[in-house]
Amino acid sequence: MSILVIGVNHRSSPLALLERLTLAPADLGKAVAGLAVKDNIREAVVLSTCNRTEVYVITELFHGAYGDVRDFLCEVGDLSVDELTPHLYSQHDSAAVTHLFEVAAGLDSAVLGESEILGQVRAAWVTAHQEGAARSELNLLFRCAVATGKRARSETAIGRGTASISHAAVEMVTEVVGDLSGKRVLVVGAGSMGEGVTVALRRAGGAEILVANRTPERGTTLAERVGGVAVGFDRLADAVAAADVIVASTGAGTPVITTELMADVRPLTKPLHIVDIAMPRDVEVGVADLDNVSVLDLDDLRDWADRGLAHRATEAARVREIVGEEVEHFTIEATARQAAPLVASMREAAERVRTGELDRFMARLGHLGDAERDAVESLTRAIVAKLLHEPSVRLKSEAGTPQGERNAAAVRDLFGLS
């Protein structure tokens, strides 16, 4: 069995193509369930965020699985193979494990060390597990990936400071606009990203915060949390007209700030700065061409974040050490699991011998009471367990090595196992 990852991310793909490949959380379950029943795929997890869409699979046939996943991504993005292939990357086995662990640790994010990705990795795994697409092998892989991400953030400073896209967006706005005191900031979307933006704005201080959300209750809850004002989507045009800054982060899948909506609020008599951190984008392309309007998107945010990498470089080196340690731990545990069926077969063979001998001597043991019979049962079980302990440990610890292969062959021969 091989572990294979295939995908596109913010480095391999332009933003326009990446957003076509983004899957909404509500669509992930059906997508991953469909992948897991393909002939070349045994297990699957789909990770889709604003920075990447990646598919992790367990397969026996690399090329067959690669073709299945590639075709799946073409279908998601309505792309031809020729359009998609130049932007695809793939890794298998230990390289795929390392890649996932680096993703979970925040090393592969646009904002180095960003915190949201760990929760997204966990959510992708949970969805796949609920759909029956992630079973023993991917469950182990993603459990270890989440543990790696936790270690990276608890044992290093990789996640301190600006370590989320939402916080980075607020810092970028502040750099562009200046002091937010007296500014009216409209946050469009009250999901996890919108919540992060709103909280970061509150911590920055000074701004008057408006929150617009399709679900009024959620928008109201978030606005009240930061002393802001909730605005219904039916009043979005009025809120846009009143805003100095807009941060858009819905999961709508189609633009919510359109040129048609902007026509209802024109002419603008003051500059309007819009930051679009949604994927797919919330702001229609033509909005940036309007007078007095500037639009920054995830590409701009990544460029901005790249300038702040230096102070985390030392921490990133330590995180890579942690990733290396966790990859080694995963490999040992995964390899040991490969020996488990042989160990179980060996113990079953020994148990058949033990019970067979007890049955053969049952006539001679007929005079024993229940307590004495239990003692004989316990004694024989303990003898078998002690005799098999060292062979079991050796089979597991040396699995995957030449010596381990020799040990396994010897056990099969000695115990007559297939």
C-alpha positions in Angstrom: 0.0 0.0 0.0 1.2 3.5 -0.8 0.2 6.9 0.6 -0.4 9.4 -2.2 -1.2 13.2 -2.1 -2.1 15.1 -5.2 -3.2 18.8 -5.3 -2.7 22.4 -6.0 -1.9 25.2 -3.6 -1.1 29.0 -3.5 2.4 28.4 -4.9 1.5 26.0 -7.7 -1.6 27.7 -9.0 -2.9 31.1 -9.9 -5.7 32.4 -7.6 -8.3 32.1 -10.4 -7.7 28.4 -10.9 -7.4 27.7 -7.2 -10.8 29.1 -6.4 -12.3 26.9 -9.1 -11.0 23.9 -7.3 -12.2 25.0 -3.8 -14.8 22.7 -2.3 -17.4 24.1 0.2 -17.5 22.2 3.5 -21.0 21.0 2.6 -19.7 19.3 -0.5 -16.7 17.5 1.0 -18.6 14.5 2.4 -20.1 13.5 -1.0 -16.8 14.2 -2.8 -14.6 12.1 -0.5 -17.2 9.3 -0.4 -17.2 9.2 -4.2 -13.4 9.0 -4.3 -13.1 6.2 -1.8 -15.2 3.8 -3.9 -13.0 4.1 -7.0 -11.2 0.9 -8.1 -7.7 2.3 -7.5 -8.4 4.0 -4.1 -8.9 2.3 -0.8 -9.1 5.4 1.5 -9.3 9.1 0.8 -9.3 12.5 2.6 -9.9 15.8 0.8 -8.4 19.0 2.3 -9.8 22.2 0.7 -8.9 25.6 2.1 -8.3 29.1 0.8 -4.7 28.1 0.1 -5.0 24.6 -1.2 -7.1 21.7 -2.5 -5.3 18.4 -1.8 -6.4 14.7 -2.0 -4.7 12.1 0.2 -5.3 8.5 -0.7 -4.2 5.0 0.1 -3.7 2.9 -3.0 -2.0 -0.2 -4.4 -1.6 1.3 -7.9 0.1 4.7 -8.0 -0.7 5.6 -11.6 -4.3 4.4 -11.5 -4.9 6.4 -8.3 -3.2 9.5 -9.8 -5.5 9.4 -12.8 -8.6 9.0 -10.6 -7.7 12.0 -8.4 -6.6 14.1 -11.4 -9.9 13.4 -13.1 -11.8 14.2 -9.9 -10.1 17.6 -9.7 -10.8 18.3 -13.4 -14.5 17.6 -12.7 -14.5 19.8 -9.6 -13.0 22.8 -11.4 -14.6 22.1 -14.8 -11.0 21.9 -16.2 -9.3 20.0 -19.0 -6.4 17.8 -18.1 -4.1 20.1 -20.0 -5.4 23.1 -18.0 -4.9 21.4 -14.7 -1.8 19.3 -15.0 0.9 22.1 -15.1 -0.3 23.2 -11.6 -0.6 19.8 -10.0 2.0 18.4 -7.6 2.1 14.9 -6.1 4.1 13.1 -3.4 4.0 9.5 -2.3 4.9 7.5 0.9 7.4 9.3 3.2 7.4 12.5 1.1 3.5 12.6 1.3 3.7 12.0 5.0 6.2 14.9 5.4 4.1 17.2 3.3 1.0 16.6 5.3 2.9 17.1 8.6 4.3 20.4 7.3 0.9 21.5 6.3 -0.5 20.7 9.7 2.4 22.5 11.4 1.8 25.7 9.4 5.1 25.4 7.4 3.3 25.3 4.0 0.8 28.2 4.6 0.8 31.6 3.0 1.2 33.1 6.5 3.9 31.0 8.1 2.6 29.3 11.2 -1.0 30.3 10.7 -3.3 28.7 13.2 -6.4 27.9 11.1 -4.9 25.1 9.1 -4.6 22.7 12.0 -8.4 22.8 12.5 -9.0 22.5 8.8 -6.8 19.4 8.6 -8.7 17.9 11.6 -12.1 18.8 10.0 -11.2 17.2 6.7 -10.1 14.0 8.5 -13.3 13.9 10.6 -15.5 14.3 7.5 -13.7 11.5 5.6 -13.9 9.3 8.7 -17.7 9.9 9.0 -18.2 9.0 5.4 -16.2 5.8 5.8 -13.5 7.0 3.5 -10.7 7.3 6.1 -10.1 4.1 7.9 -7.1 2.5 9.7 -4.3 3.8 7.5 -5.4 7.4 6.9 -6.8 7.6 10.5 -3.3 6.8 11.8 -1.7 9.3 9.3 -4.0 12.2 10.2 -3.9 11.5 13.9 -0.2 11.8 13.7 -0.5 14.9 11.6 -2.7 16.7 14.1 -0.3 15.7 16.9 2.6 17.2 14.9 0.7 20.5 14.4 0.0 20.6 18.2 3.6 20.0 19.0 4.8 22.7 16.6 2.6 25.3 18.3 3.2 24.2 21.9 7.0 23.7 21.6 7.9 26.6 19.3 6.9 30.2 18.7 5.9 29.5 15.1 2.3 30.5 15.9 2.9 33.6 17.9 2.1 37.1 16.5 0.4 37.2 13.2 -0.3 33.5 12.7 -3.6 33.5 10.9 -5.0 34.8 7.6 -7.7 36.8 9.4 -5.1 38.6 11.7 -2.8 39.1 8.8 -5.7 40.7 6.8 -6.3 43.2 9.7 -2.6 44.1 9.9 -2.4 44.6 6.1 -5.4 46.9 6.3 -3.8 48.9 9.0 -0.6 49.2 7.0 -2.6 50.4 4.0 -5.1 52.6 5.7 -3.2 53.7 8.8 -4.8 54.1 12.2 -8.3 52.6 12.2 -9.5 55.0 14.9 -12.7 56.6 13.7 -12.9 54.3 10.7 -16.0 52.2 10.0 -15.1 48.6 9.1 -17.6 46.3 7.6 -16.9 42.5 8.0 -18.9 40.5 5.5 -19.3 36.9 6.8 -19.5 35.7 10.4 -17.9 32.3 9.9 -14.6 31.2 11.5 -12.6 33.6 9.2 -15.0 36.5 9.8 -14.9 35.8 13.5 -11.1 36.0 13.4 -11.2 39.2 11.5 -13.7 40.8 13.9 -11.8 39.8 17.0 -8.6 41.1 15.5 -10.3 44.4 14.7 -11.5 44.7 18.2 -8.0 44.1 19.6 -6.6 46.7 17.2 -9.0 49.2 18.8 -10.6 52.3 17.5 -12.6 51.0 14.6 -16.4 51.0 14.5 -17.3 47.5 13.4 -20.3 46.4 11.4 -21.0 42.7 10.8 -23.1 41.5 7.9 -24.1 37.8 7.6 -26.8 35.9 5.8 -27.9 34.3 9.1 -28.9 37.3 11.2 -28.6 35.4 14.5 -24.9 34.5 14.0 -24.1 38.0 12.8 -25.8 39.6 15.8 -24.0 37.3 18.2 -20.6 38.2 16.7 -21.3 41.9 16.6 -22.4 41.9 20.2 -19.3 40.1 21.2 -17.1 43.0 20.0 -19.5 45.9 20.7 -20.3 46.3 17.0 -23.5 46.5 15.0 -25.1 43.7 13.0 -26.4 44.4 9.5 -28.7 42.2 7.5 -27.8 41.2 4.0 -30.9 43.1 2.9 -29.1 46.3 3.9 -25.7 45.3 2.5 -25.6 48.1 0.0 -26.2 50.7 2.7 -23.5 49.2 4.9 -21.0 49.2 2.0 -21.8 52.9 1.3 -21.2 53.8 5.0 -17.9 51.8 5.3 -14.3 53.0 5.0 -12.9 49.4 4.9 -14.5 46.1 4.0 -13.2 42.7 4.8 -15.1 40.0 3.0 -14.8 36.3 4.1 -18.0 34.5 3.4 -18.4 30.9 2.1 -21.0 31.9 -0.4 -19.1 30.5 -3.4 -20.1 33.4 -5.6 -19.4 37.1 -5.3 -21.5 39.0 -2.8 -20.0 42.4 -3.5 -20.8 42.8 -7.2 -20.6 45.7 -9.6 -24.4 45.7 -9.6 -24.4 46.2 -5.8 -21.7 48.9 -6.1 -23.9 50.7 -8.6 -26.4 51.2 -5.8 -23.9 53.0 -3.6 -22.1 55.2 -6.2 -20.8 57.7 -6.5 -18.3 57.1 -3.6 -17.1 60.4 -2.2 -14.3 58.8 -0.1 -11.8 56.0 -0.6 -13.1 52.5 0.0 -10.6 49.8 0.8 -11.8 46.2 0.3 -9.9 43.1 1.4 -11.2 39.8 0.0 -10.0 36.8 1.9 -12.7 34.4 0.7 -12.2 31.4 -1.5 -13.9 31.5 -3.9 -13.7 35.2 -4.0 -16.5 37.4 -2.5 -15.7 40.5 -4.6 -16.5 40.6 -8.3 -13.5 41.3 -10.5 -14.9 44.5 -12.0 -15.3 46.2 -8.5 -11.6 47.0 -8.5 -12.0 49.2 -11.6 -14.5 51.6 -9.9 -13.4 55.1 -8.8 -12.2 55.5 -5.2 -12.2 51.7 -4.7 -9.2 49.5 -4.0 -9.4 45.7 -3.7 -6.8 43.5 -2.1 -7.1 39.7 -2.3 -5.3 36.6 -1.1 -2.5 37.1 -3.6 -1.8 40.5 -2.1 -2.0 39.0 1.4 0.5 36.4 0.6 2.9 39.0 -0.8 2.5 41.0 2.3 3.0 38.0 4.6 6.2 37.0 2.7 7.8 40.2 4.0 7.4 39.1 7.6 8.9 35.7 7.3 12.4 36.5 8.6 11.5 36.7 12.3 10.0 33.2 12.1 12.8 31.6 10.2 14.5 30.2 13.4 11.2 28.8 14.6 10.5 27.2 11.3 13.8 25.3 11.5 12.8 23.9 14.8 9.3 23.0 13.5 11.0 21.1 10.7 12.9 19.1 13.3 9.6 18.2 15.0 8.2 17.2 11.6 11.2 14.9 11.0 10.8 13.3 14.4 7.0 12.8 13.9 7.5 11.3 10.5 9.9 8.8 12.0 7.5 8.0 14.7 4.7 7.5 12.2 6.9 5.3 10.0 7.7 3.1 13.0 4.1 2.7 14.1 2.8 2.1 10.5 5.5 -0.5 9.9 4.8 -2.2 13.2 1.1 -2.4 12.1 2.2 -4.4 9.1 3.7 -7.0 11.4 0.5 -7.2 13.5 -1.3 -9.8 11.3 1.7 -12.2 11.5 2.0 -11.8 15.2 -1.7 -12.5 15.6 -1.4 -15.6 13.4 1.6 -16.8 15.5 -0.3 -16.4 18.7 -3.4 -18.1 17.2 -1.3 -21.1 16.2 0.2 -21.3 19.7 -3.2 -21.0 21.3 -4.4 -23.9 19.2 -1.5 -26.0 20.5 -2.2 -25.0 24.1 -5.9 -25.7 24.0 -5.3 -29.0 22.1 -2.9 -30.2 24.8 -5.3 -29.3 27.6 -8.1 -31.2 25.8 -5.7 -34.2 25.4 -5.0 -34.3 29.1 -8.5 -33.5 30.2 -9.1 -37.1 31.5 -6.2 -36.8 33.8 -7.4 -33.5 35.1 -10.9 -34.6 35.9 -10.3 -34.8 39.6 -9.4 -31.0 39.7 -11.8 -28.5 41.1 -12.9 -25.3 39.4 -10.3 -23.2 41.1 -7.5 -25.7 40.2 -8.7 -25.8 36.6 -8.7 -22.0 36.4 -5.1 -22.1 37.8 -4.0 -24.6 35.1 -5.7 -22.4 32.4 -3.9 -19.3 33.7 -0.6 -21.0 34.0 -0.6 -22.4 30.5 -1.7 -19.0 29.1 1.1 -17.2 30.9 3.7 -19.7 29.6 2.6 -19.2 26.0 2.5 -15.4 26.5 6.0 -15.3 27.9 7.4 -17.6 25.2 5.9 -15.5 22.4 6.7 -12.1 23.9 10.2 -11.6 22.6 9.4 -13.0 19.1 6.4 -10.6 18.9 8.5 -7.6 20.0 11.2 -8.4 17.5 8.7 -8.9 14.6 7.2 -5.4 15.3 10.4 -3.5 16.0 12.3 -4.9 13.0 9.4 -4.8 10.6 10.3 -3.2 7.3 14.0 -4.0 7.6 16.0 -6.8 5.9 16.4 -8.5 9.3 12.6 -8.1 9.9 11.9 -9.9 6.6 14.1 -12.8 7.6 12.4 -13.0 11.0 9.0 -13.0 9.4 10.0 -15.7 7.0 11.4 -17.9 9.8 8.3 -17.5 11.9 6.1 -18.5 9.0 8.2 -21.6 8.4 8.5 -22.6 12.0 4.8 -22.2 12.8 3.6 -23.4 9.4 1.8 -20.1 8.7 0.7 -19.1 5.2 
